[in-house]
Amino acid sequence: MSNRDNREINLLKNYPKSKRNVSERGQSKTKEQQELARKFGRDFFDGDRSNGYGGYHYNERFWKNVIPDFVKHYKLKDGDKILDVGCGKGFMLFDFYKYNPNFVLEGIDISEYAIDNAKSEIKNFVKTGNAKELHYDDNFFDLVISITTVHNLDIDECKLALKEIERVSKKNKFITVDAYSNQEEKKMMYEWNLTAKTILHTDEWKKVFQDINYSGDYYWFKP
């Protein structure tokens, strides 16, 4: 499949917008906080807000109105296999499950803490794993999703992760990555970021996609 098949599409348009105080984080953020956040442990998910989420809890308002857009866009049906790379505690997978319990769901996350504290209803669907080495057969999934995860790797590992997402998917893929389109967005992105190791201009990301023949859909995270 040619990389020309991919496209920029905002499938998260119904995800609630949070009110982020970007400048405040930029002024207070320390290297130690970034190092702690990148361990993706309790401090990142459920510790102080300065180290990450400041409490990562399920709330159906986040994904409930997003899932139908994915189902419609990718024409998902009973028995379709869906992988969430960087699933955290599995909240998106849980809402896929609520939408249609006949989906075959899988999720991986590098965080043992997140997997240990995943939603009880989908704990059997999730496990620890690394995006740059997915232990699944070629063309195994009908849809592979990775939301704000791939950019947490350095650029070479980013490319490995994208190639793995490409490999295990039959066709459909959707990712979001930290990005900027101008200097103001770049400044905000670097002020806000705690975990991303690869933050690129949108045109640079598109070049990466082209270079490694990533054929999936994509969109950008900007604070």
WOCOR-V195985 format. One record per pair of residues at least 12 apart in sequence whose C-alpha atoms are under 7 Angstrom apart, sorted by sequence separation. I is the first residue (numbers start at 1). GAP is how many residues later the second one is. If there is no record, write none. Layout:
i	gap
I	GAP
I	GAP
This chain:
i	gap
93	12
115	12
115	13
37	14
36	15
37	15
112	16
111	17
33	18
107	18
108	18
109	18
110	18
106	19
107	19
108	19
109	19
110	19
87	20
105	20
106	20
107	20
108	20
109	20
110	20
179	20
180	20
181	20
87	21
88	21
108	21
109	21
144	21
178	21
179	21
180	21
181	21
81	22
82	22
83	22
84	22
85	22
86	22
87	22
179	22
180	22
79	23
80	23
81	23
82	23
83	23
84	23
85	23
86	23
179	23
78	24
79	24
80	24
81	24
82	24
83	24
84	24
85	24
78	25
79	25
89	25
132	25
144	25
88	26
89	26
143	26
151	26
88	27
141	27
142	27
150	27
151	27
67	28
89	28
90	28
91	28
94	28
132	28
133	28
139	28
140	28
141	28
142	28
144	28
145	28
146	28
147	28
148	28
63	29
67	29
89	29
90	29
132	29
138	29
139	29
140	29
141	29
142	29
143	29
144	29
145	29
146	29
147	29
148	29
89	30
131	30
134	30
138	30
139	30
140	30
142	30
143	30
144	30
145	30
146	30
148	30
64	31
133	31
137	31
138	31
139	31
192	31
63	32
132	32
136	32
58	33
189	33
189	34
188	35
179	41
174	42
175	42
176	42
177	42
178	42
179	42
180	42
152	43
153	43
154	43
155	43
173	43
174	43
175	43
176	43
177	43
178	43
179	43
152	44
153	44
154	44
172	44
173	44
174	44
175	44
176	44
177	44
178	44
151	45
152	45
153	45
176	45
16	46
85	46
151	46
152	46
15	47
151	47
15	48
151	48
166	48
163	49
14	51
15	51
163	51
14	52
162	52
159	53
12	54
11	58
83	58
11	59
82	59
81	60
82	60
83	60
84	60
85	60
86	60
81	61
82	61
83	61
84	61
85	61
86	61
80	62
81	62
82	62
83	62
84	62
86	63
41	70
40	71
42	71
41	72
37	157
38	157
37	158
34	160
34	161
26	165
22	166
25	166
26	166
25	167
23	168
22	169
22	170
20	203
3	207
9	208
6	209
8	209
9	209
10	209
3	210
5	210
6	210
7	210
8	210
9	210
2	211
3	211
4	211
6	211
7	211
8	211
3	212
2	213
1	214
